[in-house]
């Protein structure tokens, strides 16, 4: 059998897969949502750790830039700056 995880015994891996197969669609969606939220939180915390002292809005902008690209982040920055929620777009 092909193994997905190096740090899990084959027996435990088979059990995990079987539990996922038996889970309802709702339960699998809950697990997916939880994993996604955890991954996003970890990415955000890594940004804050790598950039000590930045504001939450600056961390948000870096998150957008890293995950969706500089072009979109620049557009969001300009949008927020026009509404007085961020410094000028050139800052």
Residue pairs with C-beta under 8 A, 6 or more apart in sequence:
1 10
1 14
3 10
3 13
4 13
5 13
8 16
20 28
20 31
23 31
43 63
43 66
43 67
44 59
44 63
47 59
47 62
47 63
47 66
48 54
48 59
51 58
51 59
51 62
54 62
57 80
57 85
57 86
61 73
61 76
61 77
61 86
62 73
64 72
64 73
64 76
65 72
65 73
74 89
77 86
77 89
78 89
80 86
81 87
81 88
81 89
81 91
